[in-house]
């Protein structure tokens, strides 16, 4: 932990806390010294004032700074451990457990609206067969990058299966979700995997469900997964977006892409 480097924000917090505690300790020391001297019917002289103000800083300052640095290092280590526990090792997206947990928490908030997208790489087995599993891993990384670049900072992106990804667009209705899904589809479709003179354009099929009421993760995933199935069987490289109409019926809104 001694070699753990702290980010600038943590160093600012360390110095702020150290200075605040030192200031409070110094003032407290001076007040207490004054009270003691007054109880002895003597006033604070110059030497007493210097000692009351200087001792907390001289003795406690280094120790306090050391403890604040150690505390910051512990916070940083815990943050990194939490990130490792919630991150997919290959794509740096959220893993399935973390993605499910964060989406469920978001849906449980007062304004828990949003859209869940389920994204599956088309013909991924062909990629592995033609180019090898190592290139297949690179393809997953490319797709993950294209997805992240196509959504907003506050949206959740996770890898929920082998070549399957999930995206939760927080607060997004049908129009916003439709635009985001199409951006993802187009961004992936602009990518190629190549090796030894062979090339294959990448594509994804996307199924989505817009949360209209207080639907939970399982219900949204079931709807989105059904729409993904429809996109696959309608020719792939497509977006199928479903919406809970509020009366139990599902209205399919299809965007067919060339």
N, C-alpha and C positions, 0 to 999 in steps of 0.2 A: 504493500500500500504506500510505502514511502516514495516509490518511484512513480506513483500515479499522478499524471499531470492534470492540473485543474484548468478548466476553460476560463476565459476572462470574466465571465459573469460570476463564477464562483469566487474568484479572487476579489472581485468588488464586494461581494457579500461578506467575505472573511474580514476585509479591512473595515467595512461599515460596522459590523457587529463588534469587532475588537475596539474600535474608537468609541462607540456608544457605551460599551460596558466600562471601558477605562474612564471615560468622562463621568459616568454615574458613580463609579467607585471613588474617584478623586474628590468629587463634590461631597459624597457621603463621608469620606475620611476627614475632610476639613470641617464639616458640620459637627461630627462626633468629637473631634479634637477641641473645637470651640466650646462645646457643652461641658466636656471634662474640665477644661481650664476654668470656665465660669463657675463650676461647682466648687473649685478650689479657691475661688475668689481671686483668680489671676486671669489676665487677658492673654490672648494669643500674641506672642512676640514674633519677630521675623523668622527666627530659626524654627519655631513651631509651625509657622505657616508653610515654610519651604518643605519641612518634613511631611506635613499632612498632605501637601499637594504632590510631592515628588515620590514618596515611597510607593504608592499604588502603581505608578507608572514604571518605576525602576524595578520593582520586584514582581509585580503582577503582569506587566506588559508582555514580556517574552513568553511567560507560561500561557497567558490568555491567547496570544497569537498562535502558539503551537497547538493548543486545544482546538481553536477555530479551524486551523488548517486540517487537523486530523478529522474533525467533524465533516468538513467539506469533502475530504477524500472518501470518507465512508459514504456520504450521499452520492458522490459520483460513481463509486463502485457499485452501489445498489442500483443506480440508474442504468448502468451498463449491463448488470446481471438481468434486470427486468427486461431490457431491450433484447438481450440474447434469448431470453425465455419466451418472448412473444414474436420473434422474427424468424421467418423461413430462411434457412441457411443458404439456399441457392439464389433466391430472387430478391432478398432483403424486403419482401413484403411481410405483412402480418401473417403469422401461421393461422391455421384454421381455428384453434382454440381462442386465440387473441381476437381474431376477426369476429367470430361469433359473439364473444363477450362484449366487445365494444359496440357492435351493432345493436345487440339486445339492450345495452345500457342507454344508447341513444334513443331507441324506440320507446323506452320507459320514461323518458322525460316528458314534461308538460307539452312541449311542441315536438313530438317525436316523429314528425313526418319525414318522408324521404323515399328513395327508390333503391331497391336492391337489384344489382346486375350480376348475372352468372355468365362467365365468359369461358369458352372452351376453344382450345387451339384445333383448327381443322387439319385432318390428315396427319396428326402428329406421329402416328406409328410409321407412316411413310417416310417422314423426316428421319426418324431413328434408323429405319432399314436402309435408306439411301446414303445417309451421311454419318451414321454412327451415333451412339448415345452421348458422346462428349459434345458433338455439335447440337444434339437435341437439348442438352442443358443450356448451351449458349442461346438457342432459340427461345427457351423459356425466359432467360434473362432479358432478351430483346423485347419480348412481348410484355414482360413486367414493366420495363422502362417506358414503353409506348403507352401503357395504361396510366402509369403515374403522371406522365407528361400531359395527358389528356383530361385530367380531372383537377378539381380545386384542392387547395392545401388542406382544407378541413375534412375532406372525404376520406373514407377508409378503403384501403386496397389490401387484399389478402390472397394468399395462395391456399385454396381450399381442397385441392386434389392434385393428382399428378400433373396434368396440363390444364387444370381448371382454376380460374381465378374468380374472386368475388369483389365487387365494388359496392359500397354504400354511399350514395349521394345524399348527404344530409340536407333535409329541407327541400329537396328537389321534387317538383311536380312533373307531370308528363312531358311538357315541352322542354324543360331544362334537361331532364333525363334522356329524352330522345336525342337531343343535340350532343350530349356527352357520349352516349352509346355510339352514335355515328362517328364522332371524332376518334373514338377508340378503334372502331372497325377500320376506318380509313387509314389511321396511323399504322396499324399492324399490316394492313394490306399493301403498304408502301415498302415493306421490308422484304428482303430476300435472304435465303441461306444458300451459300455457294461452297463448292469443294471440288477440286480437280475437274474443272470444266462443267460440272453439273450445277444447276441453279433451280431453286424452287421458291416461288412467291409465297409468303405467309398470309394466312387469313384466320379469322376467328368468327365463331357464331356466338351471338349474344342473346340471352333471354333475360327479361326484366319484369319486376313487379313494383308498381307504385303503391305506396301505403296511403290509403284513403282514410281509414279510421284508426283503430288501435290494434292493428294486426301485430303479432309477434314475429320473431325471426323465423320460426319453423313454417308458419303460414306463408310468409313472403318467399322463403326459399322454395317451398313447394310450387308456388305459382311461377317463379322465375325459372325453375328447373323445367317445368312443363313447357314454358315458352322457348327455352333452349332446345328442347327436344323437337319442337315444331320447326325451329330455325334450321336444325341439322337436316331434318327430313324434307325441308323445302328447298334444299340446294346448297346450304352452308353460306358463309360469308354474308350473313344477314343479321338483322336486328328484329327481334320479336318482343314487343313491350306489352305486358298485361297490366290491367288496372282493376282494383276492387271497386265495383260500381256502388257498393254500399248496401245492396239488397241480396248479396250472395252470388250474383252473377259476375262473370269475368268478361270484360270487354277486351277483345284482342285488337291491338293496334299494330299493324305490320308495316315495316319499312323494307321493301325489297330492294336489294342492292345488286346491280348488274352482274 
